[in-house]
């Protein structure tokens, strides 16, 4: 899985998905999938942040596989390659904070995580996030069975299943 920032990477690894790579922005995720996973299956986790559709993704030819407005997720499939995109809206930090609020998990209770959202957002983009109790924060949200986390798992599984179904058709 190819992800945008350190926070995303920790999140994906805590859900037991491997090969999370840290990149700086949606364009970097899309380009890494093109270069390193060109002929292979790959999933990118990207944000729909700043209310702007990811420019590099807009240029790509994709199909919506699934949309969940309640959990703020979108699953896209590249039309020519075996690349899938799980899109979080609006951005990871806001998305995970919403999951926490739904389960009454207060971010500020965890060592090193600032109460101020903008500071939290900035921290998630740096390696310094690893020096905090961010993993405990995520683990608490996961253990409380947040519907957003369940939906994220479901979207990733759907990408795998969609790929396998279409890969079998190509072999025949």
N, C-alpha and C positions, 0 to 999 in steps of 0.2 A: 504494500500500500504506500502511496506517495502522499505526503501531507505538507501543509504550509509552514507550520511553526513548531516550536518546542512543546507548547501546551497540547497541540493536536497529536503530536508524536507520543507523548506520555499517555494520553487518553486512548489512542489506538492500541498501544502496547498493553495497557491495563485490561483491555477487552480481549487480549490474547491473540491479536492479529500481528503477524510478523512483518519484517522488512519495512518498517515505517522509516521513511527518509524525511529529513527536515529541509525544506526549501523556503524561499522568501517570496511568497505570493502565488496567486492562481496561475499566472503565466509560467512561472518556474515549474509548477506541478504538471501542467499540460505539456510543456516542452520536455520534461524528464520522461514522461510516459511515452512521448513520440520517439525519443532517442534511445532509451534503455529498454523499453518494452514494445518496440515497434511491431514486431510480429507476435508478441506474447500477450497473454491476459494481464491486465493491470487495473487497479482501482485507485483513483485520486480522490482525496477528501479536500474539498475547497469551500470557501465562504462566498456567500452572496452578501458582501458587506458594502457599506456606504451607499446602499440602495442602488448600486450600479451592477448590471450584469457583467460578469468577468469578460473583459474585452477579448482575450485570446480564445475563450470558449465560444464567444459569440461568432467568431470567425470559423469555428469548426462546425462540421455537419453532425448534429446530434439529434437523438430521439428521446423523448421523455418516456421512461419505462414505468415510473411510478411517482406519485406526488402525495405528500401527506401534509396538508396545511396546518393541521392541529399540532404536529410535532416539528413543524418547520424543516422538512426534509424533501429533497428532490433526488431522484435517481435518473441519471442520463446515460445513454449508450452512444458511443461514437459510431457513426454509420459505416465507416470503412475499416476501423481497427477494433480489436477486442479490448477496448478501453471503456471503463465505466467511471462515472463521477457521482459521488455522494455529495450533494450540495447542502450545506448548513445555512439557514437564513436566520438572522442577518449575518452573524459571524460566530465563530467557535465560542469566544468568551461570553457573548451574550446568550448563545444557545445553551451552554453548560450552566450558566447562572440561572436561566429560566428553569432548567431541570432541577437545580438545587432549590429554588424557591417553591416549586411544586411539591417538593418533599420536605420542606421546612429545614433545609440545611443552610446555615449561615456561614458564608465564606470567611468572614472576619474572625471566626472562632478558630481558624486553622493558622498555626504559626507561619508568619512570613507572607500571608496573603492579605493585601491591603483591602480596606473597606471601600475605598474610592475605586469605582469601576475603571476609569481611564488608566489609573496606575496598575490595576490588575491586568488590563488588556495589554499594556506595555510589557509587563513582567512576563506574560505568557509567550511573548515573542523572543525571549532571551533564555540563555542557558541557566540563568539565575533562578528560574522557576524550580529547578531541581533541588535547590537549597531550602525550599519551603515544604510545608505539609500539603502541597498540591495533590500528591498521590492519595493522601488520606481523605482529602476533600472529594476527589473523584470516586474513591472507593466507597465512601459513605453514600454518595448519590447512586452508585451502582447497586450497593447492597439494599438500598431502600426501593429498588426496582422502579426507577424512573421510567415512565412511558417513552420518553425521548431516547433513552439508552436502548430499550427494547426495540423501538422502531429503527434505530441505527443498525443494530444487529440484523434485523429483518431485511433492511435494504442491502446490506453487504451480502447476506445469504442469497437474496434474490439476484444480485449481480452474478454470483458464482453459478447459480442454477441456470440463469439466462445464458451465460457463456457456455456451460456444458451442453445445454439443449441445442444451441446453434452450432457448436463445434462438432457435435455428432452428425448434424444435417450436412455439414460441409464434407465430412469424411465419406459419406454414402455416395 
